[in-house]
Amino acid sequence: MSIKKRNASGDKKNETSFSKSSGSAAVSNGKVKSEEDSPFEEIKDYDGESGVNDKDDKDENEVDEHAERPSVSRSPSGKKHHHHRHHHDKKKSKKIRESRRVMFTLGAVLGLVLTVLFTAGRHTLPTDLDKLVNINQLNSIFDDWKSWKDILPIGLQSYLQNADSENAMQGSADSFSVGQRLKASKNYTSKYNVVLVPGVISTGLESWGTTTTGECPSIGYFRKRLWGSFYMLRTMILDKTCWLKSIKLDEETGLDPPLVKVRAAQGFEAADFFLAGYWIWNKILQNLAVIGYSPDNMISAAYDWRLLYIDLERRDGYFTKLKTQVELNKNFNGQKSILVGHSMGSQVIYYFLKWVEASGQDFGNGGPEWVNEYIEAYVDISGSMLGTPKTIPALLSGEMKDTVQLNALAVYGLEQFFSRRERVDLLRTFGGVASMFPKGGDVIWGNLTYAPDDPVNTFETNDTDITMDGPKSGSFGSFIQITRKDGNEANFTIEQSLHELLAEAPAWYSKRVRENYSGGIARTARQLAANNHDQSKWANPLEAALPNAPNLKVYCFYGVGNPTERAYKYVPADKATKLDYVIDRDARDGVMMGDGDGTVSLLTHSMCHEWQKGAKSRYNPGNVDVTIVEIKHEPDRFDLRGGAKTAEHVDILGSAELNELVLTVASGHGHEIKDRFVSNLKQIVACLDI
């Protein structure tokens, strides 16, 4: 299957593809494309056949690694610490005892894991292992990371204690500290109702099936977390086939396969922690609680992130329930709601703002004034509004490590126990993941000779003390560079890569993506008005304008200055992978880095700056007030999650500044937040032909 590029008369020319052994590179003229030219639209000569036989693939436990990425180093800061060799005998013996405790604990856990891996072929293993030890008991080990300080060397303990006392109530990210400081110093209290919408992968998934027949009876999984728990990791290891059957969606319907019923966990527990000890929303919940929030005026709108957005409504009534809850809260306490979304959750909120005012079956039918009447603010935290380039290699070749928005433990499970082919097949059944394909084509992401954030392996953030190695002369516009088996090379832009991915994917996948998502640009207000009735446009803010709601406020809070994947080099894959190409992990520049938060590229936040133009932009018809705060990534070297000043994609939810910003909006003081720009994105957007 190949991409057909046409001239103005419609003749087919310049035919290239990922799998075609042609030495000629793809060509882009850099011209702005209309909505109809989006890769999500149907290709007229597309015959619907898959380039890969997905049904005949056999399970393989290939352990692969991500392409070698440029190394990241921080410039030295602070004084060097010299350690003395001589210690008191008493302290020395204590250290020996402490080290033995650590080694004993690690040895026990490692021994258990090795036992599982080397005996996974036995059918009786799950039962025998359950009798021997309950793996869920390991959760308690991670209940409180601070307890691990007790087994650290005395000198490091002292250092950490001093650091804690110095930072207390002065930017500390400790539990409850931000809320306590704002309550004591500024008398912040709860005002608006708060709705928290998690990102992709963050929400736990649990089984509600009760079947007792078939190869994988679901009754044994009833109310068990198949995603977002240690039980997930155990099931990946011991019952891989049944776990896959439960988590994968049906290829034809995009919903649960027969005899399976998996739903999103509900309540604050659905996304406060991914695993015990690995927090997601918990720190924000703690700080909001300090200033007066509780289930009376705050909800967590968890959702099944695997589904197409429209299927969230058709299967689960998700948007109807959200609309009803917002209305009930205002009727109860007289206050509007603020919608706080992280990552893909920001896209889900944006889709909701269009859905709720649209008329028709499966839509909200709230009318054109609903948002203005019920929503005080839309808070976008590290949102993927214009998609993220990492999504393409994940769905093209199953690249996982630092590629999709998974935390470390989820990545570990998928990489260790599932081959790339299995990962591709799994992710393609998740209709929600495709919503994060990059949008805007060459205008946003560049053509073969130029991209707005060029050159490669450089930052747009000012005065960062993080450096990136690697060549600095290439362009991000050449998003995928493929070396053919014959040694020839071909280059593809992001837009061309999407065309190719959909052309060579199974017919059911290409059809679902094209029918439900769009990645173009609406060039006129008339186009935007027409798109208000087309749900496939609502996840793309370049084709769906903000609601005409003059009283609405929009806040964009996102991280910058953290190396983020931006372009890739591919080479022919080994036949055992059942893939055509994989990222070149032997090349020093197999993955080219740009600016962002480690997951989402800086350019995806271009939409916030376009909205900030107010009435001058056709995308902001109500002249909605937009505030932008860029947070520079300055992680604490002694904190596993980055500490108070991190701006990493997930860990930013625990940063002191982000928590303060959220509480400021929720308490009714959002007008006090001022714009802050520490990157060149504002200048970049000013030059884009949007």
C-alpha positions as CSV (number, residue, x, y, z in Angstrom):
1,M,0.0,0.0,0.0
2,S,1.4,3.4,-0.8
3,I,0.6,7.1,-0.5
4,K,-0.7,8.7,-3.6
5,K,0.4,12.3,-4.0
6,R,-1.5,14.2,-6.7
7,N,-0.9,17.3,-8.7
8,A,-3.5,20.0,-9.3
9,S,-5.1,18.1,-12.1
10,G,-5.5,15.0,-10.0
11,D,-2.8,12.8,-11.7
12,K,-1.0,10.4,-9.4
13,K,2.7,11.2,-8.9
14,N,5.5,10.8,-6.5
15,E,4.3,7.5,-5.1
16,T,6.2,6.6,-1.9
17,S,5.5,4.5,1.1
18,F,7.2,3.1,4.3
19,S,7.4,-0.4,2.7
20,K,8.1,0.5,-0.9
21,S,11.8,0.0,-1.9
22,S,12.2,3.3,-3.5
23,G,15.2,5.5,-3.1
24,S,13.3,8.7,-3.7
25,A,12.3,10.8,-0.8
26,A,8.8,12.1,-0.3
27,V,8.4,15.7,-1.4
28,S,6.4,18.4,0.3
29,N,5.8,21.9,-1.2
30,G,5.0,23.4,2.2
31,K,1.6,24.7,1.0
32,V,-1.3,25.0,3.4
33,K,-3.7,22.1,3.0
34,S,-7.5,22.4,3.4
35,E,-9.6,20.2,5.8
36,E,-10.2,17.8,2.9
37,D,-6.5,17.1,2.7
38,S,-6.2,15.8,6.2
39,P,-4.7,12.3,6.5
40,F,-7.7,11.3,8.5
41,E,-9.9,11.8,5.4
42,E,-10.7,8.9,3.1
43,I,-8.1,8.2,0.4
44,K,-10.0,7.7,-2.9
45,D,-7.8,4.8,-4.2
46,Y,-7.6,3.2,-0.8
47,D,-8.7,-0.5,-1.2
48,G,-9.2,-1.3,2.5
49,E,-6.7,-4.1,2.7
50,S,-4.2,-4.4,5.5
51,G,-0.5,-4.5,4.8
52,V,0.0,-6.9,7.7
53,N,-1.9,-10.1,8.5
54,D,-2.9,-9.2,12.1
55,K,-5.1,-12.3,12.8
56,D,-2.4,-14.8,12.2
57,D,0.2,-13.3,14.5
58,K,1.4,-15.6,17.2
59,D,2.4,-14.5,20.7
60,E,6.0,-13.7,21.1
61,N,7.8,-12.5,24.2
62,E,10.3,-10.3,22.6
63,V,12.0,-7.8,24.9
64,D,12.9,-4.8,22.9
65,E,14.4,-1.5,23.7
66,H,13.7,2.0,22.5
67,A,15.9,3.7,20.1
68,E,19.0,5.2,21.7
69,R,18.1,8.8,22.4
70,P,20.5,11.7,22.9
71,S,21.8,11.8,26.4
72,V,20.6,14.4,28.8
73,S,22.8,16.1,31.3
74,R,22.3,18.9,33.8
75,S,24.9,21.6,34.2
76,P,26.6,21.3,37.6
77,S,25.2,23.4,40.4
78,G,25.9,23.6,44.1
79,K,29.1,22.7,46.0
80,K,30.8,19.4,45.9
81,H,30.4,17.2,49.0
82,H,33.4,15.4,50.3
83,H,32.8,12.3,52.4
84,H,35.2,11.4,55.2
85,R,36.5,7.8,55.3
86,H,36.6,7.5,59.1
87,H,33.4,7.0,61.1
88,H,32.6,6.0,64.6
89,D,32.3,2.2,65.0
90,K,28.8,2.5,66.3
91,K,27.6,4.4,63.2
92,K,29.5,1.9,61.1
93,S,27.7,-1.1,62.6
94,K,24.4,0.7,62.2
95,K,25.0,1.3,58.5
96,I,25.8,-2.4,58.1
97,R,22.5,-3.4,59.7
98,E,20.7,-0.9,57.5
99,S,22.3,-2.1,54.3
100,R,21.4,-5.7,55.3
101,R,17.8,-4.7,55.6
102,V,17.9,-3.2,52.1
103,M,19.6,-6.2,50.6
104,F,17.2,-8.6,52.3
105,T,14.1,-6.7,51.0
106,L,15.4,-6.4,47.5
107,G,16.6,-10.0,47.4
108,A,13.3,-11.3,48.5
109,V,11.4,-9.3,45.9
110,L,13.9,-10.2,43.1
111,G,13.7,-13.9,44.1
112,L,10.0,-13.8,43.8
113,V,10.1,-12.2,40.4
114,L,12.7,-14.6,39.1
115,T,10.6,-17.5,40.3
116,V,7.6,-16.3,38.4
117,L,9.5,-15.7,35.2
118,F,11.3,-19.1,35.2
119,T,8.2,-21.1,36.0
120,A,5.6,-19.1,34.0
121,G,4.9,-22.1,31.8
122,R,3.3,-24.2,34.5
123,H,-0.5,-24.2,34.4
124,T,-0.8,-24.6,38.2
125,L,1.5,-21.6,38.9
126,P,-1.3,-19.0,39.6
127,T,-2.9,-21.2,42.2
128,D,0.4,-22.3,43.8
129,L,1.7,-18.7,43.9
130,D,-1.5,-17.3,45.4
131,K,-1.2,-19.9,48.2
132,L,2.4,-19.0,48.8
133,V,2.1,-15.2,48.8
134,N,-0.5,-12.6,48.0
135,I,1.3,-10.2,45.6
136,N,-1.3,-7.5,46.4
137,Q,0.3,-7.3,49.8
138,L,3.3,-5.7,48.1
139,N,1.1,-2.6,47.8
140,S,1.9,-1.7,51.4
141,I,5.6,-1.4,50.6
142,F,4.9,1.7,48.6
143,D,2.3,3.3,50.8
144,D,4.6,6.0,52.0
145,W,7.8,6.8,50.1
146,K,9.1,8.9,53.1
147,S,9.5,5.7,55.2
148,W,12.4,4.8,52.9
149,K,14.4,7.7,54.2
150,D,14.9,5.7,57.4
151,I,17.2,3.2,55.6
152,L,19.3,5.9,53.8
153,P,22.8,6.8,55.0
154,I,22.9,9.2,58.0
155,G,24.5,12.0,56.0
156,L,21.9,11.9,53.3
157,Q,19.1,11.7,55.9
158,S,20.5,14.9,57.5
159,Y,20.7,16.6,54.1
160,L,17.1,15.7,53.2
161,Q,15.8,16.8,56.6
162,N,17.6,20.2,56.3
163,A,16.2,20.6,52.8
164,D,12.7,19.8,54.0
165,S,12.9,22.4,56.9
166,E,14.2,25.1,54.6
167,N,11.5,24.6,52.0
168,A,8.6,24.1,54.4
169,M,5.7,26.4,53.4
170,Q,8.0,28.0,50.8
171,G,7.2,26.1,47.7
172,S,7.3,22.7,49.2
173,A,5.5,19.9,47.3
174,D,4.9,17.8,50.5
175,S,1.4,16.5,51.1
176,F,-1.1,19.3,51.9
177,S,1.7,22.0,52.1
178,V,0.5,24.2,49.2
179,G,-3.1,24.3,50.5
180,Q,-1.9,25.0,54.1
181,R,0.3,27.8,52.9
182,L,-2.4,29.5,50.8
183,K,-5.0,29.1,53.5
184,A,-2.7,30.6,56.1
185,S,-1.2,33.4,54.0
186,K,-4.1,34.3,51.6
187,N,-7.1,32.9,53.3
188,Y,-8.1,30.8,50.3
189,T,-11.3,28.9,50.6
190,S,-13.4,26.8,48.2
191,K,-15.6,28.7,45.8
192,Y,-16.3,27.1,42.4
193,N,-17.3,23.4,42.0
194,V,-14.3,21.4,40.6
195,V,-14.4,18.6,38.0
196,L,-11.2,16.7,37.5
197,V,-10.7,14.9,34.2
198,P,-7.7,12.5,34.1
199,G,-5.5,11.9,31.2
200,V,-5.0,8.8,29.0
201,I,-3.9,5.7,30.8
202,S,-4.3,7.3,34.3
203,T,-7.7,5.9,35.1
204,G,-7.9,2.4,36.5
205,L,-10.0,-0.2,34.6
206,E,-11.8,-3.0,36.4
207,S,-13.7,-6.1,35.3
208,W,-17.4,-6.4,35.8
209,G,-17.8,-9.7,33.8
210,T,-19.5,-12.7,35.5
211,T,-19.1,-15.4,32.9
212,T,-18.1,-18.9,34.1
213,T,-17.5,-20.5,30.7
214,G,-15.0,-20.2,27.8
215,E,-11.2,-20.0,27.8
216,C,-11.2,-17.0,30.1
217,P,-14.1,-17.0,32.6
218,S,-14.4,-13.4,33.8
219,I,-16.0,-14.1,37.1
220,G,-12.5,-14.7,38.6
221,Y,-11.6,-11.1,37.7
222,F,-14.8,-9.5,39.1
223,R,-14.1,-6.0,40.5
224,K,-10.3,-6.6,40.0
225,R,-8.2,-3.8,38.6
226,L,-7.0,-5.1,35.2
227,W,-5.3,-1.7,34.7
228,G,-3.7,0.5,37.3
229,S,-2.8,-2.0,40.1
230,F,-0.2,-4.6,41.1
231,Y,-2.9,-7.1,40.2
232,M,-2.5,-5.9,36.6
233,L,1.2,-6.7,36.7
234,R,0.6,-10.1,38.2
235,T,-2.0,-11.0,35.6
236,M,0.3,-9.8,32.8
237,I,2.8,-12.3,34.1
238,L,0.7,-15.3,35.0
239,D,-2.3,-15.0,32.7
240,K,-1.1,-13.1,29.7
241,T,-3.6,-14.5,27.2
242,C,-6.7,-13.8,29.3
243,W,-5.4,-10.3,30.3
244,L,-5.1,-9.4,26.7
245,K,-8.5,-10.7,25.8
246,S,-10.0,-8.6,28.6
247,I,-8.2,-5.3,27.9
248,K,-8.3,-5.4,24.1
249,L,-11.4,-3.9,22.4
250,D,-13.3,-5.6,19.6
251,E,-11.8,-4.7,16.3
252,E,-15.1,-4.3,14.5
253,T,-17.2,-2.6,17.2
254,G,-14.5,-0.7,19.2
255,L,-16.3,-1.9,22.4
256,D,-16.0,-4.9,24.7
257,P,-15.5,-8.2,23.0
258,P,-18.0,-11.0,23.7
259,L,-18.1,-12.3,27.3
260,V,-16.0,-9.3,28.5
261,K,-17.1,-6.3,30.5
262,V,-14.5,-3.8,31.6
263,R,-15.3,-0.4,32.9
264,A,-13.5,2.7,34.3
265,A,-13.1,2.7,38.0
266,Q,-15.1,5.5,39.6
267,G,-14.6,8.1,42.3
268,F,-11.4,9.8,43.4
269,E,-9.7,6.4,43.8
270,A,-9.9,5.9,40.0
271,A,-7.0,8.3,39.4
272,D,-5.5,9.4,42.7
273,F,-2.8,6.7,42.4
274,F,-1.8,4.5,39.4
275,L,-0.2,2.0,41.8
276,A,0.2,2.3,45.6
277,G,2.9,4.9,46.1
278,Y,2.8,6.2,42.5
279,W,0.5,9.3,42.8
280,I,-1.3,10.9,39.9
281,W,-4.0,13.3,41.2
282,N,-3.5,12.7,44.9
283,K,-1.5,15.8,45.7
284,I,-4.0,18.1,44.0
285,L,-6.8,16.3,45.9
286,Q,-5.0,16.9,49.2
287,N,-4.4,20.6,48.7
288,L,-8.0,21.2,47.5
289,A,-9.3,19.4,50.6
290,V,-7.3,21.8,52.8
291,I,-9.1,24.9,51.5
292,G,-12.5,23.2,51.8
293,Y,-13.1,20.8,49.0
294,S,-14.8,17.4,49.4
295,P,-17.2,15.2,47.4
296,D,-19.9,17.9,48.1
297,N,-18.2,20.3,45.6
298,M,-15.7,18.3,43.7
299,I,-15.8,15.2,41.5
300,S,-13.4,13.1,39.5
301,A,-14.9,12.4,36.1
302,A,-13.0,9.2,35.3
303,Y,-13.6,7.6,31.9
304,D,-12.6,4.6,29.8
305,W,-9.7,6.1,27.9
306,R,-9.7,3.2,25.4
307,L,-12.9,4.3,23.8
308,L,-13.7,6.7,21.0
309,Y,-15.0,9.9,22.4
310,I,-18.5,9.4,20.9
311,D,-18.5,5.8,22.3
312,L,-18.0,7.2,25.8
313,E,-21.4,8.7,25.4
314,R,-23.1,5.9,23.5
315,R,-21.9,3.1,25.8
316,D,-21.4,4.8,29.2
317,G,-23.5,8.0,28.9
318,Y,-20.3,9.7,30.1
319,F,-21.0,13.2,28.8
320,T,-24.7,13.1,29.8
321,K,-23.6,12.2,33.4
322,L,-21.0,15.0,33.4
323,K,-23.5,17.6,32.1
324,T,-26.1,16.5,34.8
325,Q,-23.5,16.6,37.6
326,V,-22.5,20.2,36.6
327,E,-26.1,21.3,36.6
328,L,-26.9,19.6,39.9
329,N,-23.9,21.2,41.6
330,K,-24.9,24.7,40.5
331,N,-28.5,24.0,41.7
332,F,-27.1,22.8,45.0
333,N,-24.7,25.6,45.9
334,G,-25.3,28.3,43.2
335,Q,-21.8,28.2,41.8
336,K,-20.4,27.4,38.4
337,S,-17.9,24.6,37.8
338,I,-14.3,24.7,36.7
339,L,-13.2,21.8,34.4
340,V,-9.6,20.7,35.1
341,G,-8.1,18.4,32.5
342,H,-4.7,16.8,32.3
343,S,-3.1,15.5,29.1
344,M,-5.8,13.8,27.0
345,G,-8.3,14.8,29.6
346,S,-8.0,18.4,28.2
347,Q,-9.1,17.1,24.8
348,V,-12.0,15.2,26.4
349,I,-13.1,18.5,28.1
350,Y,-12.9,20.4,24.8
351,Y,-15.0,17.7,23.1
352,F,-17.5,18.0,25.9
353,L,-17.8,21.8,25.5
354,K,-18.8,21.2,21.8
355,W,-20.9,18.2,22.6
356,V,-23.0,19.9,25.3
357,E,-24.2,22.7,23.1
358,A,-24.8,20.6,20.0
359,S,-28.3,19.4,19.0
360,G,-29.2,15.9,17.9
361,Q,-29.2,12.3,19.1
362,D,-26.3,11.4,21.3
363,F,-25.5,15.1,21.8
364,G,-26.1,17.4,24.8
365,N,-28.8,19.6,23.4
366,G,-27.9,22.3,26.0
367,G,-28.1,25.2,23.6
368,P,-25.6,28.0,22.8
369,E,-25.7,29.5,26.3
370,W,-25.0,26.4,28.3
371,V,-21.3,26.9,28.7
372,N,-21.6,30.5,29.6
373,E,-24.2,29.7,32.2
374,Y,-22.5,26.7,33.9
375,I,-18.8,26.8,33.3
376,E,-16.6,29.3,35.0
377,A,-13.2,28.1,33.7
378,Y,-11.5,25.5,31.6
379,V,-8.1,24.6,33.0
380,D,-5.7,22.8,30.5
381,I,-2.8,21.1,32.3
382,S,-0.1,19.8,29.9
383,G,-2.9,19.1,27.4
384,S,-2.4,17.3,24.1
385,M,-4.7,19.7,22.2
386,L,-2.8,19.4,18.9
387,G,-1.7,15.8,19.5
388,T,1.8,14.5,20.2
389,P,4.3,13.1,17.7
390,K,5.0,10.1,20.1
391,T,1.7,8.6,19.2
392,I,2.7,7.7,15.7
393,P,5.7,5.3,16.5
394,A,3.5,3.7,19.2
395,L,0.9,2.8,16.6
396,L,3.3,2.2,13.8
397,S,5.9,-0.1,15.4
398,G,4.8,-0.6,19.0
399,E,7.5,1.7,20.5
400,M,6.6,2.1,24.1
401,K,9.4,3.4,26.3
402,D,8.9,7.2,26.7
403,T,6.6,7.0,23.7
404,V,3.0,7.0,24.9
405,Q,1.8,8.5,28.1
406,L,2.4,5.5,30.3
407,N,4.1,5.6,33.7
408,A,7.2,3.5,34.2
409,L,5.5,0.4,35.7
410,A,2.9,0.2,32.9
411,V,5.7,0.5,30.3
412,Y,7.7,-2.1,32.1
413,G,4.8,-4.6,32.0
414,L,4.0,-4.0,28.3
415,E,7.6,-4.1,27.2
416,Q,8.7,-7.1,29.1
417,F,5.8,-9.4,28.4
418,F,4.4,-8.3,25.0
419,S,6.1,-8.1,21.7
420,R,6.1,-5.1,19.5
421,R,3.6,-6.7,17.2
422,E,1.3,-7.5,20.2
423,R,1.6,-3.9,21.4
424,V,0.7,-2.5,18.0
425,D,-2.4,-4.8,17.8
426,L,-3.4,-3.9,21.3
427,L,-3.1,-0.1,21.0
428,R,-4.9,0.0,17.6
429,T,-8.0,-1.4,19.3
430,F,-8.0,1.7,21.6
431,G,-9.9,4.3,19.7
432,G,-9.1,7.0,22.3
433,V,-5.4,6.8,21.6
434,A,-5.9,8.0,18.0
435,S,-7.3,11.3,19.3
436,M,-3.7,12.2,20.1
437,F,-2.4,12.0,16.5
438,P,-0.7,15.3,15.6
439,K,-3.1,17.9,14.1
440,G,-2.5,20.8,11.8
441,G,-0.2,19.0,9.3
442,D,2.7,20.9,7.7
443,V,1.5,24.3,9.1
444,I,2.1,23.2,12.7
445,W,4.7,20.5,12.4
446,G,6.7,21.5,9.3
447,N,7.5,20.2,5.8
448,L,10.5,18.3,4.6
449,T,12.8,21.3,4.7
450,Y,11.6,23.3,7.7
451,A,9.7,23.1,11.0
452,P,8.9,26.0,13.3
453,D,10.9,24.5,16.2
454,D,14.1,23.7,14.2
455,P,16.9,22.7,14.5
456,V,16.8,19.2,16.1
457,N,18.1,18.5,19.6
458,T,17.6,22.1,20.7
459,F,15.4,23.9,23.2
460,E,13.0,26.8,22.6
461,T,13.1,27.4,26.4
462,N,15.3,30.3,27.6
463,D,18.0,29.9,30.2
464,T,17.5,26.2,30.8
465,D,20.4,24.4,32.6
466,I,19.6,21.1,30.8
467,T,21.5,20.3,27.6
468,M,20.9,17.9,24.7
469,D,23.6,16.1,22.8
470,G,23.4,15.1,19.2
471,P,23.5,16.9,15.9
472,K,22.0,20.4,15.7
473,S,21.7,20.9,12.0
474,G,18.7,18.8,10.9
475,S,15.0,19.6,10.6
476,F,12.1,18.2,12.6
477,G,10.1,18.5,9.4
478,S,11.6,15.2,8.2
479,F,9.6,13.4,10.9
480,I,10.4,9.8,9.9
481,Q,13.6,9.0,8.0
482,I,13.7,5.4,6.7
483,T,16.7,3.6,5.5
484,R,15.6,0.9,3.0
485,K,17.0,-2.6,2.7
486,D,18.8,-1.5,-0.4
487,G,20.5,1.4,1.5
488,N,18.3,4.1,-0.1
489,E,16.6,6.6,2.2
490,A,13.1,8.1,2.2
491,N,11.8,11.0,4.3
492,F,8.2,11.6,5.5
493,T,6.6,14.6,7.2
494,I,4.2,14.0,10.1
495,E,1.2,14.4,7.7
496,Q,2.7,11.9,5.2
497,S,3.5,9.5,8.1
498,L,-0.2,9.6,9.2
499,H,-1.3,8.9,5.6
500,E,1.0,6.0,5.4
501,L,0.1,4.5,8.7
502,L,-3.6,4.6,7.9
503,A,-3.1,3.3,4.4
504,E,-1.2,0.2,5.5
505,A,-3.2,-0.4,8.7
506,P,-6.1,-2.9,8.8
507,A,-9.2,-1.6,7.1
508,W,-11.2,-1.6,10.3
509,Y,-8.6,0.6,12.0
510,S,-8.3,3.1,9.2
511,K,-12.1,3.4,8.8
512,R,-12.6,4.0,12.5
513,V,-9.9,6.8,12.7
514,R,-11.1,8.6,9.5
515,E,-14.8,8.5,10.6
516,N,-14.2,9.8,14.1
517,Y,-11.2,12.1,14.0
518,S,-9.9,14.9,11.8
519,G,-6.5,16.7,11.7
520,G,-7.0,19.5,9.2
521,I,-7.5,23.3,9.6
522,A,-10.7,25.2,9.1
523,R,-9.9,28.3,7.2
524,T,-13.1,30.3,7.5
525,A,-15.7,31.1,10.2
526,R,-18.3,29.4,8.0
527,Q,-16.3,26.1,8.1
528,L,-16.1,26.4,11.9
529,A,-19.8,27.0,12.2
530,A,-20.6,23.9,10.1
531,N,-18.2,21.8,12.2
532,N,-20.3,22.5,15.3
533,H,-22.6,19.8,14.0
534,D,-19.8,17.3,13.1
535,Q,-18.5,15.3,16.2
536,S,-15.4,14.1,14.3
537,K,-14.1,17.7,14.4
538,W,-14.6,18.4,18.1
539,A,-11.3,16.9,19.3
540,N,-9.4,19.2,17.0
541,P,-9.4,22.9,18.0
542,L,-8.1,23.9,14.6
543,E,-11.5,22.8,13.2
544,A,-13.8,23.6,16.2
545,A,-13.8,27.0,17.8
546,L,-14.1,27.8,21.5
547,P,-17.7,28.2,22.6
548,N,-19.1,31.6,22.2
549,A,-19.1,32.2,25.9
550,P,-17.8,35.6,26.9
551,N,-17.8,34.8,30.6
552,L,-15.7,31.7,30.2
553,K,-12.0,31.7,31.3
554,V,-9.3,29.5,29.8
555,Y,-6.0,28.7,31.7
556,C,-3.2,26.9,30.0
557,F,-0.5,25.5,32.4
558,Y,2.2,23.4,30.8
559,G,5.8,22.3,31.2
560,V,8.7,23.3,29.0
561,G,12.5,22.7,29.0
562,N,12.3,18.9,29.2
563,P,13.8,16.9,26.2
564,T,10.9,15.4,24.3
565,E,10.8,13.0,21.3
566,R,10.2,14.9,18.1
567,A,11.5,12.9,15.1
568,Y,12.8,9.4,14.3
569,K,15.0,7.2,12.1
570,Y,13.7,3.8,11.1
571,V,15.5,0.7,9.7
572,P,14.2,-2.6,8.4
573,A,13.0,-4.9,11.2
574,D,13.9,-8.4,11.9
575,K,11.4,-10.9,10.5
576,A,10.7,-12.2,14.0
577,T,9.0,-8.9,14.9
578,K,6.4,-9.3,12.1
579,L,6.9,-5.6,11.4
580,D,8.4,-3.8,8.4
581,Y,10.4,-1.2,10.2
582,V,11.5,-0.2,13.7
583,I,13.3,2.7,15.2
584,D,17.1,2.5,14.7
585,R,18.3,1.9,18.2
586,D,21.9,1.7,17.1
587,A,22.0,5.2,15.7
588,R,23.1,8.0,18.0
589,D,20.3,10.2,16.6
590,G,17.7,7.4,16.1
591,V,15.4,9.6,18.2
592,M,15.7,13.4,17.7
593,M,14.6,15.5,20.7
594,G,12.9,18.9,20.9
595,D,11.3,21.0,23.6
596,G,8.3,20.0,25.7
597,D,7.5,18.3,29.0
598,G,9.0,14.9,28.2
599,T,5.9,13.5,26.6
600,V,4.0,16.3,24.8
601,S,5.8,18.5,22.3
602,L,5.9,22.3,22.9
603,L,4.1,22.9,19.6
604,T,0.9,21.2,20.7
605,H,0.3,24.2,23.0
606,S,0.3,26.5,20.0
607,M,-3.5,26.6,20.3
608,C,-3.4,28.4,23.6
609,H,-1.5,31.2,22.0
610,E,-3.9,31.3,19.1
611,W,-6.8,31.6,21.4
612,Q,-5.1,34.4,23.3
613,K,-5.4,36.6,20.3
614,G,-9.0,37.0,21.4
615,A,-11.6,38.3,18.9
616,K,-8.8,38.7,16.3
617,S,-8.8,34.9,16.0
618,R,-11.7,33.0,14.4
619,Y,-11.1,30.3,16.9
620,N,-12.2,32.5,19.8
621,P,-15.5,34.0,18.7
622,G,-16.6,35.0,22.3
623,N,-13.3,36.8,23.0
624,V,-12.7,34.4,25.9
625,D,-10.0,35.5,28.3
626,V,-7.0,33.2,28.0
627,T,-4.1,33.0,30.6
628,I,-0.9,31.1,29.8
629,V,1.7,30.0,32.4
630,E,4.8,28.2,31.1
631,I,6.5,26.2,33.9
632,K,10.2,25.5,33.4
633,H,11.4,22.0,34.2
634,E,13.7,22.2,37.2
635,P,13.6,18.8,38.9
636,D,15.0,18.1,42.3
637,R,17.9,15.7,41.8
638,F,17.1,13.9,45.1
639,D,13.4,13.3,44.4
640,L,12.3,10.4,42.3
641,R,9.3,12.4,41.0
642,G,11.1,15.6,40.5
643,G,10.1,17.6,43.6
644,A,8.4,21.0,43.9
645,K,9.7,22.4,40.6
646,T,9.3,19.6,38.2
647,A,7.4,20.2,35.0
648,E,7.5,16.6,33.6
649,H,4.3,15.6,31.9
650,V,2.8,13.5,34.8
651,D,4.9,14.7,37.7
652,I,3.8,18.3,37.2
653,L,0.5,17.3,39.0
654,G,2.6,17.2,42.2
655,S,4.6,20.4,41.6
656,A,4.1,23.2,44.1
657,E,3.5,25.9,41.4
658,L,0.9,23.8,39.5
659,N,-1.0,23.1,42.7
660,E,-1.0,26.7,43.7
661,L,-2.3,27.7,40.2
662,V,-5.2,25.2,40.4
663,L,-6.1,26.3,43.9
664,T,-6.0,30.0,42.9
665,V,-8.5,29.4,40.1
666,A,-10.8,27.2,42.2
667,S,-10.9,29.7,45.1
668,G,-12.0,32.5,42.8
669,H,-8.7,34.3,42.5
670,G,-7.8,33.3,38.9
671,H,-7.8,37.0,37.8
672,E,-4.6,37.3,39.9
673,I,-2.7,34.9,37.7
674,K,-0.4,36.6,35.2
675,D,0.9,35.3,31.9
676,R,4.4,34.0,32.0
677,F,6.4,32.9,28.9
678,V,9.8,31.2,29.3
679,S,9.9,29.7,25.8
680,N,9.8,31.1,22.3
681,L,6.4,29.6,21.5
682,K,4.5,32.9,21.5
683,Q,6.8,34.2,18.8
684,I,6.6,30.9,16.8
685,V,2.8,31.0,16.8
686,A,2.8,34.7,15.7
687,C,4.5,33.5,12.5
688,L,2.3,30.5,11.8
689,D,-0.2,30.7,9.0
690,I,-3.1,29.4,11.1
